[in-house]
Amino acid sequence: MKKTLTTHLGHVFYQLDYVQFVMQQILDGLKIDDVRKKFVEENPFGIKSESSRKTYMEWIKRDYIKGFKPKELMIFSKVIADKEIHPQIKREILFWKNCLSDELARSITVDFILGRYQNTKFFKRKELYEFISERVTLNPVTVNRCVTGYLFLAKKVGIFSLKSNIYEFKFYRPQIESVIFLLFYLLNSKRTPSQIIMSEDFKYLLITENELIQILKEIQSKGLISFAMSGDVVRLDPKIEFEEIPDAIRS
C-alpha cells in the first residue's frame, strides 16, 4: 500500500525578505502571535491581499519556525536576519529547513534529486511528476502543484537550470558556511560523531558522505572543529559554541 508523505509543496512561496523580517521580530522578543499580527495587520511589505499575508505568515511559521527548540530558533533567526551573511548561505539553510519540515520535499531531494545529480546530471519534469505520484495520494492537479513548488524552491538554491524542458544540474557545491551551520546544529543536538557523518541533513544540500569528510577537514582548517577519522572511529569536537555560529559565518 502506498505511503502518503505529508507535504504542503502544493502551496509554496519564497520571499527571503519576508522570512528575514519575521526572524528579526523573533530576535526583538516578539512572540509568534505578535509577529503574525504585525505581518498581517501592519503589512510592512504592502501586500494587497490580507488572505495572501496570512498564507505567507503561516508558511513561514510552519516551514521555518515549527520544529526548532527555543535556542535553535534564536540561532537560526540570527543567521537569517543578519545582513552581513550572504543571501546564498541563507537560501541553502532555508532549503535544508524546507526538507526538515516537509516529508515529500525530503524524499524528493534524497531519493530522486541526489541520485540524478550524481549520475545522469539531468531529469525531466515528467519523471519528477511520476516520482511524486508514487508517494502521495493526491489528484493530478495537486501533484503538478507539488512538482512546481519543489522546483521553485530548488531553483532558488541554484542546483539546476531549465533548458528545453530538461532540468540540467549545475556544478553545485554548497557554501561552506551553510555546512558549518548544519554541523553545529547537529552537534548541539547531541548527535554522536558517527551519527553526524551519516546524517541525512547534509544530503539535503547534495553532500555525500565522502564529500562531507573532505568538507569537515576544510572546516577543521578554519579552527572551528577538531576532526579525525580512522575506520569506523570518528572524533569530532567543536572548538566554538553553537551560539557563536552567526559570527563565524558572517561575510
N, C-alpha and C positions, 0 to 999 in steps of 0.2 A: 504494500500500500504506500502511495506517495506521501512523504512527509511534507507538510506545508511549513515553509520557513516564514517567520514573521518579517514584515517589511513595510516601509512607507516610501519606497522608491517611486511609487506612482504619484507622489505629491512632493516633488523636490524643488527646492530653490537654493540659490547660493548667492550670498552677498556679504563679502568679507567685512564691509563697513558696519553692517547690522550686527554681526557677531562681535566685532570689536567693541561696539557701543555697549552691548549687553554685558560683556565681560568687564568693562570699565565700571559699570554701575555696581556689579558684584564686588569689585575691589573697593569701591567707595562705601561699601557697607549696606547696600540695599538688599532686602530680601526679595526672593524671586517674584512674589506677587506684586511688590512695589515696582520692580523692574518692568514687569509686564504692563502695569498701569502707565508707567512713564512712556513706554514704547508705543502703546496703543492710543492712549488719550492725549499725550503731549505731541505725538507724531513728529519726532525730531528730524525725520528724513522726508517729510512731506508726501507720504504715500497716500494717495487719494482715497482708497477703499479701506474702511475700517475692518472689513472682513479679511482683506489681504494682510493688514497689520497683525491681526490676531493669528492668522495662519503662519506668518513669518515667526512670530514670537513662540508659538507652540513648537515649530520646527526646531528652533534654537534650543528651547528648553528640553525637548525630547532627545535631540541628537547630540548636543554639546554640553548639557548640564547634568542630565539624569545619568546615574551610574557612577559618578565621582563621589568619593568621600570629601568632606569639607576641605581638608588640607590639599588634596589633589586638585579640587576645583579652583582653589586660590592660586596655585602654581600655574595651572592651565590658563586661568584668566590673566595672570601677569604676562605670560608669553604672548597670548593672542592680542592683548591690549597694548603691548609695548610697541611704540612707533619706531624704535631702533632695531627691532627684529625683522628681518627680511620677509616680505609677503609670501615668498615661495616656501619658507620654513613653516609659516602659519598654514598655508594651503595643504602641505603634506601632513601636518599634525591634525588638522581638521578632517582630512580624508581617513586617516587612521581611526579617528573617533567615529566617523561615519560607519566604518567597518565594525567597530566595537558595539555600536548601538543597533545595527541592523543585520539580522541573520542572513538575509539574502545578499546584501552588499558584501558581507564577509565571505559567503560561499562563492560568489562570482569572482572575487579577487583571488582567493586561494585556489579554487578548483577549476576555474576557467581562464582567467587572465594570466596568472603566473606561468602556467604551462605553455601557453601560446607565446608569451613574451620570451621564454627560454628556447622555444623550438621553431614554430612556424613564422613568428615575427609579424603576423597579421591575423585578422579574423573578419568575418562578415557579420553584419547586423543580424542576419537570419540565424546564424549559429548561436549568438547570444540569446536571441528570442527562444530558440529550441531548448537551450540550457535552462533558462528560467522556467519555461513551460513544464519541464520535467520535475521541478522542485517546488512549485507553488500551485495551489488550486485557485486559479483566477481566470476570469474570462479573457479572451484575446486582446480586447481593448486595454484592459488593465496591465496585462503582460507587456504590451507595447509601451505603455507609460513607464513601466519599471525599466525597460531597456533604455528609453530616452533619459530617465532620471539618473541611472547609473553612468551612462556615457557622458552626461552633462557634468557630473561630479568628477569623474576620472580625467576628463579633458582639461579641467581646471588645474589639475596637478601637472599636466604635460606628459602623460605616459604615452599617448599615441596621437596621431593626426589622421584626418579623414581624406582619402584620395580615391576618387572614382568608386564610391560606395564601399571601399575597403578601409578598415581601420588598421593603419600601419604603426607598429611600435617604434618609437624613437629610441636612441641610446639614452636610457634613463637611469640615473643614479641619484637617489635622494640626497638632499643636503645633509652633511654630517651632523649639523646642529639638530635636525629632526630626529636622527638616530640617537643622539645624546639624550634628548628629551624622553624618548621611548625607553631607553636603557635605564635611566634614573627613575622613571615611573615604575618600572618593573622591580628595580632594586628596592624602592620604597615600599612596594607591595610584598616584600619579604620573600620573593622568589629565590630559589637556590640558583647558583651559577649554572648548573646543568639545565634547569628549567628555563632560564633566560636564553641560553644558547638555542634551545629547541622551541622557544616561544613562537606562536603563530603571529604575534603582533608585528614582527618585522616583515613577514610575508605581505602584510597589507601595503607595504612600500616596495614590494617586489624584491626583497632581500632574501637570498637563500642562506642556509646555514654556513656554507663555506665563505660566502661573501661577508657575512656578519663577523666571522672570525677575523678577517682582514681589517674590517672597519673598527673592530674593538682594539686591534693593535694601533690603529691610527688615533683612536681616542686616548689610548694609553700614552702615546707620544705627546699629547697635549697636557698630560699631567692630571687628568680627571679621574682615572681609574688605575688600579693595578690588576693586570690580566696575565694569566699563564694557563696553558692547556697542555696536558700530556695524556694521550689516550682518552679515557673517559673521565679523567680527573681534571676539573676546571676550578681555577681560583679567579675570583672576580670581586674586587673590593673597591668601593667608591672612595675617592680622595676628597670629595666635597659633599655637602649635604644637598638633598633634593631642592631645598629652598633656594639654593644658590644657582640653580639652573638658568633662570631668566637672565641673570648677569653673564653666565658662562657662554650663552649662545647669542648674546646681543652683538650686532654688527659693529 
